[in-house]
Amino acid sequence: MTTVEHVRHHESDHPWFIRAAARWLSNWRARRQIRKLSDYETRILNDMGVTRDEVKWAAKLPLSVNPAWELRNRSRTRRVVESSIR
């Protein structure tokens, strides 16, 4: 017998508002995790490759974007620029 748990749906099978709500919820959860990073010591953030200002910036992004992805992209870009200057 097939149950709901056994049926795999493709994301496009859902109406746009369900997909938007799921994306919003995912971005909201990511934002909560990003905000927790602001409690870390600066040296730990440095070990992670991000700055405190980047964490603050990502935590303020709108829910339409994933702050974890944006933080990663911004910190990578900064590190590439910094390494090319040296």
N, C-alpha and C positions, 0 to 999 in steps of 0.2 A: 504494500500500500504506500502511496506517495503522500508525504505530508508537506506542509508549507516549508519546513526546514530543508527538505530534499530538493526543492525546486529552486534553481538558480535563475535569477532574472538579470537581464542586461540592463544597465543604467538607462538606456534609451527606451525601455519598456514602460517606464514610469512617466506620468505627466510632468510637464515642466515645473510646476509648483512643488511637486514632491522632490524633484532633483534639486531645486533651489533651496528648499528647506533642509535637505540633507547636507548640502554644501555649506549653508549657513551654520548648521549645528557643528559640523566638522571644523570650520574656521573658528567658531566660538570656543570649542575645546582646545584647539591649538593656541588660541590667545591666552587662555587660562594657564597653559603650560609655559608660555613665553613669559607671562607675568611672574611666575614662580622663579624664573631665572634672575629677576631683579634682586632677589634675596641672597643670591650667591656672592661670595667674595670676588673682588676684581681679579685676583690671580687665577681663580677657577674659571671665570669667564674668558680670561686670556688663554688659558689652556684649551678651552673649547673653541677658540678662534673668533670670539665675538667681543664687542665692547659694550659697556653699560649703555652708552648712547644708542647703539644699534638695537639693544633690547628694548629700551624705552620707545624708540621709533616704531618698532614692530608691534608693540603692545597697543599703540594708538591707531593702527591701520583699521580701515572699515571692515566689517564682517564679510564683505563681498570678495575679499582676498584672503589667502592663507598666510598668516603672519610667519609661520615656521619656514615656508618656502621663501618668502621675501627676505627674512632675516638671513637665511643661508645664502641667497644670491647676493645680498648686499655685503655680507662679510667676505665672501669669496672675491668679489670685485675689489674690495678694499685691499685684501691681502695680495692680489695680483698686482695692483697699482703700487703698493708698498714694495713688493719684491722687484719690480722693474726700476724703481728709483734707486735702489741700492746698488 
